[in-house]
Amino acid sequence: MDLLTRVSSYGRMIRFSHSVFALPFALTSAALAVRGELRTSQVVWIVVAMVGARSAAMGFNRLADHALDEQNPRTASRELPRGALSRREVWIFVVLSAGVLVLAAGMLNPLCLALSPVALLVVFGYSYTKRFTALSHLFLGLALGVAPVGAWLAIRGRFEPVPILLALAVVAWVGGFDIIYACLDMEFDRRAGLYSLPARLGVPVALGLARVLHVVAVVLLAWLYWLTPLHPLYLGGVMVVAVLLAYEHSLVRAEDLSRVMQAFNLNGWVSLGYFAATVAARWLA
C-alpha cells in the first residue's frame, strides 16, 4: 500500500492525466508522416519518449518552483511543499525520466537521439521563463510544440513544413489556455514579482490575447489541410476544435474566474478530437 501511495504521489506531482494535451498531437504528427503502415514499435517508442520528456519536465518544474509553491495558497498542497515527496526523490525521478526519453529517442533513430538533449533543454528552460518574461505562456507552448516535431522526425528523419506548422499551432493553442489558467495566480504573481500576462496587463486584456492566440491556432490547423493529403473531414474536425475553444472562452470572464479549471480541462477534448479527426481524414484520403 505504501508503494501505491508513493506511485500516486508521483502521478499527482506530474499531473499524469494532463499527458492527454500533447500526446495526441505527437501521434497525429506520426500519422501524417508515415508512408504505408505505421510500425507498432515506432508508436511505442514515441509514446515512451513523450512520457519520459513530460515527466522530466514536470518534475523539474516542481523543483524550480518549490519555494514559490510554498508561498502560493493555490499550490501549497502540492507534493513537494507539503512534504509528500523530498527534493532528492524528485531529482532522481527527473534524471530517470530524462534517461527514458534519451533511450526512447535512441531506439527511434540517430537524429532523435542527437536532438534529445535539445528537447530537454527546451522543456527544462520553460520553468524559469516566468521570472523574466511575460511571454512564458508561449515558452510553455514551445515545450509542448516539440512533441509533433519529434514524432515527425521519428518517422521521416528530417524536418519538413507540416510538423513545423503543427508545432506553431500547438504553441498558440497552449499559450492561449495557459494565459487563462494564469489568471488564477494574478495577485500572487504580482506580489512575487513574477511575469505573466494577467499579472502584467490585467485579466481582461490577458483573456483578449488568449482569444487571439486561439484564433491563430485554428487558422494554422486549417492551413495544414493544404500541405498534406487529407479528406475534407479534416476541416470539419478543425471546426469542432474552434467550437470547443469558443466554448472554453465563454466559461471565463474577467469578473468571474470560478470556471477556469472547467475551461482548462476542455483542452483534453480539443487534442483528442483533433487527433481522431485527423487520423480519420488521413485514412480516408
C-alpha positions in Angstrom: 0.0 0.0 0.0 2.9 2.3 0.8 4.3 1.7 -2.7 0.9 2.5 -4.2 0.8 5.7 -2.2 4.3 6.7 -3.5 3.4 6.0 -7.1 0.2 8.0 -6.7 2.2 10.9 -5.3 4.5 10.9 -8.3 1.5 10.7 -10.6 -0.2 13.7 -8.9 3.1 15.7 -9.0 3.4 15.5 -12.7 -0.4 15.7 -13.4 -0.1 12.5 -15.4 -3.7 12.9 -16.7 -2.6 16.1 -18.5 -0.5 14.0 -20.8 -3.6 14.0 -23.0 -2.7 17.5 -24.1 0.5 16.9 -26.0 0.5 13.2 -26.7 -2.4 13.2 -29.3 -0.5 15.9 -31.3 2.6 13.8 -31.3 0.6 10.8 -32.6 -1.2 13.0 -35.1 2.2 14.1 -36.5 3.3 10.5 -36.7 0.2 9.5 -38.6 0.7 12.3 -41.1 4.4 11.5 -41.5 4.0 7.8 -42.2 4.1 6.3 -45.7 2.5 2.9 -45.7 2.0 1.2 -42.3 3.0 2.7 -39.0 5.0 0.2 -37.1 3.9 -0.7 -33.6 7.5 -0.3 -32.3 7.6 3.3 -33.6 4.3 4.1 -31.8 5.5 2.5 -28.6 8.8 4.4 -28.5 7.2 7.7 -29.5 4.8 7.3 -26.5 7.7 6.3 -24.2 9.7 9.3 -25.3 6.7 11.6 -24.7 6.0 10.2 -21.3 9.7 10.5 -20.3 10.0 14.0 -21.6 6.8 15.2 -19.9 7.6 13.5 -16.6 11.1 15.0 -16.5 9.7 18.5 -17.4 7.0 18.4 -14.8 9.4 17.1 -12.1 11.9 19.8 -12.9 9.2 22.4 -12.9 8.2 21.4 -9.4 11.8 21.6 -8.2 12.3 25.0 -9.8 9.0 26.4 -8.3 9.3 24.7 -4.9 9.8 27.9 -2.9 7.1 29.7 -4.9 4.6 26.9 -4.5 5.1 27.0 -0.7 4.1 30.7 -0.7 1.1 30.4 -3.1 -2.1 29.2 -1.3 -3.3 27.6 -4.5 -0.2 25.4 -4.8 0.9 24.9 -1.2 -0.7 21.5 -1.1 1.4 20.1 -3.9 3.7 17.1 -3.1 6.9 19.0 -2.5 5.6 21.9 -0.4 3.6 19.5 1.9 6.5 17.0 2.2 4.8 14.1 0.4 8.0 13.9 -1.7 11.5 15.1 -1.0 13.7 17.1 -3.4 16.1 14.2 -3.6 13.3 11.8 -4.6 12.1 14.3 -7.3 15.6 14.8 -8.6 16.0 11.1 -9.0 12.7 10.9 -10.8 13.7 13.7 -13.2 17.0 12.1 -14.0 15.4 8.7 -14.6 12.6 10.2 -16.7 15.2 12.1 -18.8 17.1 8.9 -19.3 13.9 7.2 -20.5 13.5 10.0 -23.1 17.1 9.6 -24.3 16.7 5.8 -24.5 13.5 6.0 -26.5 15.0 8.6 -28.8 17.9 6.3 -29.5 15.5 3.4 -30.3 13.8 5.6 -32.9 16.7 6.9 -34.9 20.1 8.7 -34.6 18.7 12.1 -35.3 16.2 11.8 -32.5 18.9 10.7 -30.2 21.2 13.6 -31.1 18.3 16.1 -30.6 17.1 14.7 -27.3 19.3 17.0 -25.2 17.8 20.0 -27.1 14.3 18.8 -26.3 15.3 18.5 -22.6 16.8 22.0 -22.6 13.6 23.4 -24.0 11.3 21.7 -21.5 13.5 22.4 -18.6 14.1 26.0 -19.6 10.4 26.9 -19.6 10.4 26.6 -15.8 12.4 29.7 -15.4 10.9 32.0 -18.1 8.2 33.5 -15.9 10.9 35.0 -13.8 11.9 37.4 -16.7 9.3 37.5 -19.4 5.5 37.7 -19.7 5.8 35.5 -22.8 6.4 32.5 -20.6 3.0 31.2 -21.8 4.4 30.9 -25.3 7.5 29.1 -24.0 5.2 26.5 -22.4 3.6 26.2 -25.9 7.1 25.7 -27.4 7.8 23.0 -24.8 4.7 21.1 -25.9 5.2 22.0 -29.6 8.4 19.9 -29.6 6.1 16.8 -29.5 4.8 16.9 -33.1 8.2 17.8 -34.5 9.9 15.0 -32.6 7.3 12.5 -33.7 7.7 13.5 -37.3 11.5 13.2 -37.1 11.0 9.7 -35.6 9.1 8.6 -38.7 10.7 10.7 -41.5 14.1 11.5 -40.1 14.1 15.1 -41.4 12.5 18.5 -40.9 9.6 19.5 -43.1 6.9 22.2 -43.2 4.0 20.1 -41.9 5.3 19.4 -38.3 6.6 23.0 -38.0 3.1 24.3 -38.8 1.6 21.8 -36.4 4.1 22.9 -33.7 3.2 26.6 -34.2 -0.5 25.7 -33.8 0.3 23.9 -30.6 2.3 27.0 -29.4 -0.7 29.3 -30.0 -3.2 26.8 -28.5 -1.2 26.1 -25.3 -0.2 29.7 -24.9 -3.9 30.7 -25.0 -5.1 28.2 -22.4 -2.1 28.8 -20.2 -3.0 32.5 -20.1 -6.5 31.6 -19.0 -5.0 29.3 -16.3 -2.6 32.0 -15.1 -5.5 34.3 -14.3 -5.9 32.3 -11.1 -2.5 33.4 -9.9 -2.6 37.1 -11.0 -2.4 38.5 -7.4 0.3 36.1 -6.3 2.4 36.7 -9.4 2.3 40.4 -8.8 3.3 40.0 -5.1 6.1 37.6 -6.1 7.4 39.8 -8.9 6.7 37.1 -11.5 5.9 37.7 -15.1 2.6 36.6 -16.6 0.3 38.4 -19.0 -2.6 38.6 -16.4 -0.2 40.0 -13.8 1.4 42.5 -16.2 -1.7 43.6 -18.3 -4.7 42.6 -16.1 -7.2 39.8 -16.6 -9.4 41.5 -19.3 -6.5 42.2 -21.6 -4.9 38.8 -21.0 -8.2 37.0 -21.8 -8.4 39.0 -25.1 -4.9 37.9 -26.0 -5.8 34.3 -25.2 -8.7 34.6 -27.7 -6.4 35.9 -30.4 -3.9 33.1 -29.8 -6.7 30.5 -30.2 -7.9 32.1 -33.4 -4.3 31.8 -34.7 -4.2 28.2 -33.6 -7.4 27.4 -35.6 -6.1 29.2 -38.7 -2.8 27.3 -38.6 -4.6 23.9 -38.1 -6.8 24.7 -41.1 -3.8 25.7 -43.2 -2.4 22.2 -42.7 -5.2 20.9 -45.0 -3.4 22.4 -48.0 0.0 21.0 -47.1 -0.7 17.3 -46.8 -3.2 14.8 -48.4 -6.3 14.9 -46.2 -10.0 14.2 -46.6 -12.3 17.3 -46.2 -13.4 15.6 -43.0 -10.3 17.3 -41.6 -11.8 20.7 -41.9 -14.8 19.5 -40.1 -12.5 18.4 -37.2 -10.9 21.9 -37.2 -14.4 23.4 -36.9 -15.1 21.2 -33.9 -11.8 22.4 -32.3 -12.9 26.0 -33.0 -16.3 25.4 -31.3 -14.7 23.8 -28.3 -12.3 26.7 -27.9 -15.1 29.2 -28.3 -17.0 27.4 -25.5 -13.9 27.4 -23.4 -13.7 31.2 -23.6 -17.4 31.5 -22.9 -16.8 29.9 -19.5 -14.4 32.5 -18.3 -15.0 36.2 -17.7 -12.7 38.8 -16.2 -15.2 39.3 -13.3 -15.8 35.5 -12.8 -12.9 33.1 -12.8 -14.8 30.3 -11.0 -14.9 28.0 -14.1 -11.2 28.4 -15.2 -10.5 24.8 -14.4 -13.5 23.6 -16.3 -12.3 25.6 -19.2 -8.8 24.3 -18.8 -9.8 20.7 -18.8 -11.7 21.1 -22.1 -8.3 21.2 -23.8 -8.0 17.5 -23.4 -11.1 17.1 -25.6 -9.6 19.5 -28.1 -6.4 17.4 -28.6 -8.3 14.1 -28.6 -10.9 15.4 -31.0 -8.3 16.8 -33.3 -6.3 13.6 -33.3 -9.4 11.5 -34.1 -10.5 13.7 -36.9 -7.0 14.0 -38.5 -6.4 10.2 -38.4 -9.8 9.6 -40.0 -9.1 12.2 -42.7 -5.7 10.8 -43.4 -7.1 7.3 -43.7 -10.0 8.4 -46.0 -7.5 10.3 -48.2 
